[in-house]
């Protein structure tokens, strides 16, 4: 009897989330931004890249912190 009950109950459908509301792709983008910020910080050639490296690092870090709270 319990077999019949289990087969008739449906599991709720998982809602479709946009690409920007899923954790894994956005965490990858944030990690790339952090790595890019480090590369910009350690390059000795262009002052413009060195200037914006801190902004890129902070953006990637804040983005990673926010995105890590998103559902899978």
N, CA, C and O atoms as a DFTB+ gen file, in Angstrom:
288 C
 N C O
     1  1       0.822      -1.191       0.000
     2  2       0.000       0.000       0.000
     3  2       0.871       1.262       0.000
     4  3       0.573       2.234      -0.694
     5  1       1.942       1.231       0.781
     6  2       2.796       2.414       0.821
     7  2       3.470       2.653      -0.526
     8  3       3.796       3.790      -0.869
     9  1       3.676       1.588      -1.285
    10  2       4.257       1.751      -2.617
    11  2       3.338       2.579      -3.513
    12  3       3.813       3.404      -4.294
    13  1       2.054       2.370      -3.408
    14  2       1.110       3.140      -4.205
    15  2       1.099       4.609      -3.797
    16  3       0.964       5.489      -4.647
    17  1       1.239       4.871      -2.526
    18  2       1.252       6.250      -2.052
    19  2       2.514       6.970      -2.528
    20  3       2.462       8.138      -2.915
    21  1       3.647       6.265      -2.497
    22  2       4.905       6.878      -2.918
    23  2       4.931       7.180      -4.408
    24  3       5.502       8.191      -4.817
    25  1       4.330       6.335      -5.220
    26  2       4.363       6.561      -6.654
    27  2       3.401       7.660      -7.082
    28  3       3.606       8.288      -8.120
    29  1       2.365       7.899      -6.306
    30  2       1.392       8.912      -6.693
    31  2       1.771      10.316      -6.247
    32  3       1.317      11.297      -6.835
    33  1       2.586      10.418      -5.228
    34  2       2.981      11.756      -4.783
    35  2       4.088      12.259      -5.690
    36  3       5.066      11.559      -5.950
    37  1       3.927      13.426      -6.143
    38  2       4.920      14.027      -7.030
    39  2       5.835      14.939      -6.236
    40  3       5.417      15.601      -5.286
    41  1       7.053      14.958      -6.635
    42  2       7.988      15.900      -6.018
    43  2       7.769      17.269      -6.661
    44  3       7.515      17.356      -7.863
    45  1       7.863      18.314      -5.886
    46  2       7.650      19.640      -6.473
    47  2       8.747      19.970      -7.482
    48  3       9.922      19.662      -7.279
    49  1       8.336      20.593      -8.550
    50  2       9.287      20.959      -9.596
    51  2      10.188      22.088      -9.117
    52  3       9.736      23.038      -8.479
    53  1      11.472      21.963      -9.440
    54  2      12.408      23.020      -9.073
    55  2      12.210      24.202     -10.027
    56  3      12.107      24.007     -11.238
    57  1      12.157      25.391      -9.507
    58  2      11.942      26.540     -10.390
    59  2      13.153      26.782     -11.283
    60  3      14.297      26.608     -10.863
    61  1      12.886      27.178     -12.496
    62  2      13.962      27.515     -13.424
    63  2      14.532      28.873     -13.037
    64  3      13.801      29.857     -12.922
    65  1      15.825      28.912     -12.842
    66  2      16.483      30.149     -12.474
    67  2      17.294      30.670     -13.653
    68  3      17.813      29.905     -14.466
    69  1      17.384      31.941     -13.716
    70  2      18.179      32.578     -14.757
    71  2      19.652      32.270     -14.529
    72  3      20.043      31.855     -13.438
    73  1      20.457      32.470     -15.545
    74  2      21.901      32.248     -15.428
    75  2      22.503      33.116     -14.337
    76  3      23.425      32.689     -13.642
    77  1      21.997      34.318     -14.181
    78  2      22.569      35.249     -13.219
    79  2      22.097      34.997     -11.788
    80  3      22.574      35.650     -10.860
    81  1      21.174      34.067     -11.597
    82  2      20.694      33.773     -10.255
    83  2      21.127      32.395      -9.768
    84  3      20.619      31.909      -8.758
    85  1      22.059      31.763     -10.477
    86  2      22.576      30.470     -10.044
    87  2      23.966      30.655      -9.449
    88  3      24.712      31.546      -9.852
    89  1      24.300      29.816      -8.500
    90  2      25.528      30.006      -7.737
    91  2      26.784      29.663      -8.536
    92  3      27.697      30.485      -8.611
    93  1      26.855      28.495      -9.124
    94  2      28.101      28.023      -9.714
    95  2      28.653      28.923     -10.824
    96  3      29.836      29.258     -10.770
    97  1      27.873      29.333     -11.820
    98  2      28.453      30.186     -12.865
    99  2      28.898      31.545     -12.332
   100  3      29.919      32.080     -12.763
   101  1      28.138      32.097     -11.402
   102  2      28.502      33.411     -10.880
   103  2      29.721      33.331      -9.957
   104  3      30.518      34.267      -9.908
   105  1      29.873      32.222      -9.226
   106  2      31.082      32.049      -8.423
   107  2      32.310      31.940      -9.321
   108  3      33.378      32.449      -8.980
   109  1      32.159      31.280     -10.465
   110  2      33.279      31.182     -11.402
   111  2      33.659      32.552     -11.951
   112  3      34.844      32.857     -12.088
   113  1      32.675      33.371     -12.261
   114  2      32.950      34.715     -12.764
   115  2      33.630      35.553     -11.687
   116  3      34.568      36.296     -11.979
   117  1      33.167      35.441     -10.447
   118  2      33.778      36.190      -9.343
   119  2      35.217      35.744      -9.115
   120  3      36.083      36.575      -8.842
   121  1      35.483      34.452      -9.224
   122  2      36.843      33.942      -9.048
   123  2      37.758      34.449     -10.153
   124  3      38.913      34.790      -9.901
   125  1      37.247      34.498     -11.363
   126  2      38.044      35.040     -12.478
   127  2      38.343      36.519     -12.239
   128  3      39.452      36.975     -12.520
   129  1      37.380      37.266     -11.731
   130  2      37.616      38.685     -11.435
   131  2      38.688      38.868     -10.361
   132  3      39.518      39.771     -10.464
   133  1      38.678      38.029      -9.347
   134  2      39.694      38.117      -8.299
   135  2      41.067      37.801      -8.885
   136  3      42.036      38.506      -8.603
   137  1      41.158      36.762      -9.687
   138  2      42.430      36.421     -10.334
   139  2      42.911      37.506     -11.269
   140  3      44.104      37.803     -11.320
   141  1      41.993      38.099     -12.011
   142  2      42.347      39.197     -12.908
   143  2      42.860      40.403     -12.124
   144  3      43.789      41.083     -12.561
   145  1      42.255      40.668     -10.967
   146  2      42.712      41.767     -10.123
   147  2      44.129      41.541      -9.630
   148  3      44.929      42.476      -9.584
   149  1      44.452      40.296      -9.256
   150  2      45.822      40.002      -8.832
   151  2      46.808      40.158      -9.973
   152  3      47.895      40.706      -9.791
   153  1      46.429      39.676     -11.152
   154  2      47.322      39.844     -12.300
   155  2      47.538      41.316     -12.628
   156  3      48.650      41.723     -12.963
   157  1      46.489      42.104     -12.533
   158  2      46.616      43.540     -12.790
   159  2      47.488      44.205     -11.729
   160  3      48.206      45.159     -12.030
   161  1      47.434      43.718     -10.507
   162  2      48.207      44.297      -9.422
   163  2      49.699      44.020      -9.575
   164  3      50.521      44.872      -9.236
   165  1      50.058      42.851     -10.075
   166  2      51.458      42.458     -10.125
   167  2      52.150      42.737     -11.451
   168  3      53.337      42.443     -11.593
   169  1      51.449      43.290     -12.409
   170  2      52.112      43.602     -13.677
   171  2      52.805      44.954     -13.565
   172  3      52.241      45.882     -12.984
   173  1      54.016      45.090     -14.106
   174  2      54.768      46.338     -13.949
   175  2      54.687      47.289     -15.135
   176  3      55.397      48.294     -15.144
   177  1      53.859      47.018     -16.134
   178  2      53.959      47.765     -17.383
   179  2      52.994      48.943     -17.497
   180  3      53.412      50.035     -17.883
   181  1      51.755      48.757     -17.182
   182  2      50.754      49.799     -17.393
   183  2      50.216      50.306     -16.061
   184  3      49.730      49.530     -15.239
   185  1      50.307      51.601     -15.861
   186  2      49.835      52.205     -14.618
   187  2      48.308      52.161     -14.512
   188  3      47.762      52.092     -13.411
   189  1      47.626      52.201     -15.648
   190  2      46.160      52.163     -15.636
   191  2      45.670      50.824     -15.075
   192  3      44.742      50.796     -14.268
   193  1      46.285      49.721     -15.496
   194  2      45.877      48.417     -14.967
   195  2      46.166      48.317     -13.477
   196  3      45.372      47.760     -12.720
   197  1      47.303      48.857     -13.059
   198  2      47.647      48.835     -11.635
   199  2      46.660      49.679     -10.832
   200  3      46.318      49.323      -9.704
   201  1      46.209      50.772     -11.391
   202  2      45.285      51.666     -10.695
   203  2      43.939      50.988     -10.442
   204  3      43.373      51.118      -9.356
   205  1      43.429      50.271     -11.432
   206  2      42.109      49.652     -11.304
   207  2      42.156      48.241     -10.730
   208  3      41.122      47.578     -10.651
   209  1      43.322      47.773     -10.332
   210  2      43.414      46.408      -9.798
   211  2      42.687      46.281      -8.463
   212  3      42.044      45.262      -8.213
   213  1      42.775      47.281      -7.612
   214  2      42.095      47.218      -6.318
   215  2      40.579      47.203      -6.499
   216  3      39.876      46.482      -5.791
   217  1      40.081      47.984      -7.431
   218  2      38.642      48.001      -7.700
   219  2      38.183      46.626      -8.197
   220  3      37.126      46.136      -7.798
   221  1      38.982      46.012      -9.065
   222  2      38.636      44.699      -9.592
   223  2      38.664      43.641      -8.499
   224  3      37.784      42.782      -8.438
   225  1      39.676      43.703      -7.633
   226  2      39.752      42.764      -6.510
   227  2      38.555      42.912      -5.577
   228  3      37.950      41.918      -5.175
   229  1      38.217      44.137      -5.239
   230  2      37.087      44.366      -4.345
   231  2      35.769      43.932      -4.979
   232  3      34.920      43.339      -4.313
   233  1      35.599      44.226      -6.255
   234  2      34.381      43.827      -6.957
   235  2      34.234      42.304      -6.973
   236  3      33.149      41.783      -6.717
   237  1      35.308      41.602      -7.270
   238  2      35.265      40.147      -7.287
   239  2      34.993      39.568      -5.910
   240  3      34.238      38.604      -5.781
   241  1      35.599      40.145      -4.880
   242  2      35.397      39.646      -3.521
   243  2      33.965      39.868      -3.041
   244  3      33.344      38.960      -2.489
   245  1      33.450      41.054      -3.247
   246  2      32.072      41.353      -2.837
   247  2      31.083      40.507      -3.641
   248  3      30.090      40.018      -3.101
   249  1      31.359      40.342      -4.919
   250  2      30.487      39.522      -5.755
   251  2      30.494      38.074      -5.266
   252  3      29.445      37.432      -5.229
   253  1      31.663      37.555      -4.893
   254  2      31.747      36.182      -4.405
   255  2      30.982      36.008      -3.101
   256  3      30.312      34.997      -2.896
   257  1      31.087      37.004      -2.217
   258  2      30.372      36.923      -0.942
   259  2      28.862      36.923      -1.158
   260  3      28.141      36.164      -0.511
   261  1      28.389      37.764      -2.055
   262  2      26.944      37.847      -2.323
   263  2      26.455      36.592      -3.015
   264  3      25.419      36.040      -2.646
   265  1      27.197      36.135      -4.022
   266  2      26.760      34.992      -4.825
   267  2      26.800      33.691      -4.025
   268  3      26.035      32.771      -4.315
   269  1      27.664      33.599      -3.039
   270  2      27.738      32.369      -2.260
   271  2      26.458      32.138      -1.439
   272  3      26.250      31.040      -0.921
   273  1      25.618      33.141      -1.318
   274  2      24.345      32.991      -0.628
   275  2      23.223      32.526      -1.563
   276  3      22.141      32.182      -1.088
   277  1      23.456      32.509      -2.870
   278  2      22.434      32.092      -3.837
   279  2      22.178      30.590      -3.719
   280  3      23.057      29.846      -3.283
   281  1      20.984      30.139      -4.103
   282  2      20.714      28.702      -4.105
   283  2      21.436      28.027      -5.260
   284  3      21.838      28.676      -6.225
   285  1      21.593      26.725      -5.148
   286  2      22.287      25.953      -6.194
   287  2      21.553      26.044      -7.474
   288  3      21.979      25.462      -8.472
